[in-house]
Amino acid sequence: MRTLFLQAPSFDGFDGGAGSRYQARREIASFWYPTWLAQPAALIEGSKLIDAPPHRTSLAEVTAQARNFDLAVLHTSTPSFKSDVKTIEALKAANPNLKAGLIGAKVAVDAAGSLAAAPVVDFVARNEFDFTIKDVADGMDWKAIRGLSFRDREGTIVHNADRAMIEQMDSLPFVTPIYKRDLTIKNYFVGYLKHPYISLYTGRGCKSRCTFCLWPQTVGGHRYRTRSVGHVLEEIAWAQKAFPEVKEFFFDDDTFTDDLPRAMEIARGLGRLGVTWSCNAKANVPREALKVMRDSGLRLLLVGYESGNQQILHNIKKGMRIDVAERFTKDCHELGVTIHGTFIMGLPGESKETIEETIRFAKRINPHTIQVSLAAPYPGTFLYKQAIEEGWLDDANAELVDEHGVQIAPLHYPGLSHAEIFDSVETFYRQFYFRAGKIASIVGEMVRSPEMMKRRLREGVEFFHFLRERQDAAHKAAS
């Protein structure tokens, strides 16, 4: 079947391709690669991938191509589901013979509910969906396709048996040729990575049990299933030649350092290739390993600190100790490894005092840049189940983003309201960045690099507009 893979048009600036955690508008312009769509696209000959948000592709431009395809596969999420269904309606209005299906965590955890809520959707592919979609595109009888839920000719929803997880990860083809064929890589921008960058996965799954984290609990699983070292290095070598303009490769595995001996072996290979690279990491990597990776081209680690309160880390099953995280961060600073630290406001156990404690912790360890998010109880996660049972999530505040795609604060606790959690994000950013020492370091960075100066000025303007939108949303909610 002539197959279209589509990240549909959505809220202006909405990053539906976000990997392991949230789909939302970002504080600054930020777009991750649609790797979860590119992977099955690489399995199907003659497919096409359209990633509408970063390319500013309109719905009219997408629907104009609808007659060129027999099958459309859209990546959806809880925040974008309604909008994605409207896109399918528009595609089918232009091509009534088109079959359309959805993939992603939203439909993985609620296949029946998703199909019932959207009669225009023909099928959803549950959990790890790559080969499920290939079977559909190859024209296999839908009744025989494992991992598929579909609407039969009578309109009855049918759920086939589950598909086994992929164990031989090298059976998946490279995604970078799809990037080369269908995407404009300069449209993908993340403030803490060099531009242009490329991100991809070297494995799936995460052995950590963080209660809020979406993909391990819905699609990837809690076993870290990996591609072979040679397979990874071969793709990077191919991408080096195909994208000579790329300044940094990012490994988007939930926790690339989960298998540390493998990570170090890949690092040494990357060092021989002479590339600059970054990855997700837990704040417990030993200094010796950090040094090996730094000497082999590692520039930055994206580290989920989440909170500076030890009890909250226990509550979310983070498996991290504050003292270990502090020592790890000190090692990174001394070795010259840059850290982008992520924090979450509103996790179970949060209070006014723990918010202040986390802000003090962030200032003390002083990562180069930070991202502060609001706790997001996505369906399918332990946090969502817990929030429902404990009464932390009520119907009036159950949405994860507002009508503009900006993340809201859906949770509340005794003594800590939605508004206080929402406002804590701005407080966190202001207190972290508007310190004399931090301002001086940012100015120094800008003076040394004209490119960095342009980037930071642009980010400042975007961040100002984002804060203004947040304030407007807060005032609207209050009224």
HELIX and SHEET records of a PDB file:
HELIX    1   1 THR A   35  LEU A   43  1                                   9    
HELIX    2   2 ALA A   52  HIS A   55  1                                   4    
HELIX    3   3 LEU A   59  THR A   63  1                                   5    
HELIX    4   4 ALA A   66  ASN A   68  5                                   3    
HELIX    5   5 PHE A   81  ALA A   94  1                                  14    
HELIX    6   6 ALA A  105  VAL A  109  1                                   5    
HELIX    7   7 ALA A  111  ALA A  117  1                                   7    
HELIX    8   8 ASP A  130  ALA A  137  1                                   8    
HELIX    9   9 TRP A  142  ALA A  144  5                                   3    
HELIX   10  10 MET A  169  SER A  171  5                                   3    
HELIX   11  11 THR A  176  ASP A  182  1                                   7    
HELIX   12  12 ILE A  185  ASN A  187  5                                   3    
HELIX   13  13 LEU A  214  TRP A  215  1                                   2    
HELIX   14  14 PRO A  216  GLY A  220  3                                   5    
HELIX   15  15 VAL A  229  ALA A  242  1                                  14    
HELIX   16  16 PHE A  256  ASP A  258  5                                   3    
HELIX   17  17 LEU A  260  LEU A  273  1                                  14    
HELIX   18  18 ARG A  287  ASP A  295  1                                   9    
HELIX   19  19 GLN A  310  ASN A  315  1                                   6    
HELIX   20  20 ILE A  322  LEU A  335  1                                  14    
HELIX   21  21 LYS A  352  ILE A  365  1                                  14    
HELIX   22  22 PHE A  382  GLU A  390  1                                   9    
HELIX   23  23 ASP A  395  ASN A  397  5                                   3    
HELIX   24  24 HIS A  418  TYR A  433  1                                  16    
HELIX   25  25 ALA A  436  ARG A  448  1                                  13    
HELIX   26  26 PRO A  450  ALA A  478  1                                  29    
SHEET    1   A 7 LYS A  48  ASP A  51  0                                        
SHEET    2   A 7 THR A   3  GLN A   7  1                                        
SHEET    3   A 7 LEU A  71  HIS A  75  1                                        
SHEET    4   A 7 LYS A  99  ILE A 103  1                                        
SHEET    5   A 7 PHE A 123  ALA A 125  1                                        
SHEET    6   A 7 LEU A 148  ARG A 151 -1                                        
SHEET    7   A 7 ILE A 157  HIS A 159 -1                                        
SHEET    1   B 2 PHE A  14  ASP A  15  0                                        
SHEET    2   B 2 ALA A  24  ARG A  25 -1                                        
SHEET    1   C 6 TYR A 197  LEU A 200  0                                        
SHEET    2   C 6 GLU A 248  PHE A 251  1                                        
SHEET    3   C 6 TRP A 277  ALA A 281  1                                        
SHEET    4   C 6 LEU A 298  GLU A 306  1                                        
SHEET    5   C 6 THR A 338  MET A 345  1                                        
SHEET    6   C 6 THR A 369  LEU A 374  1                                        
SHEET    1   D 2 GLY A 203  ARG A 204  0                                        
SHEET    2   D 2 ARG A 225  THR A 226 -1                                        
END                                                                             
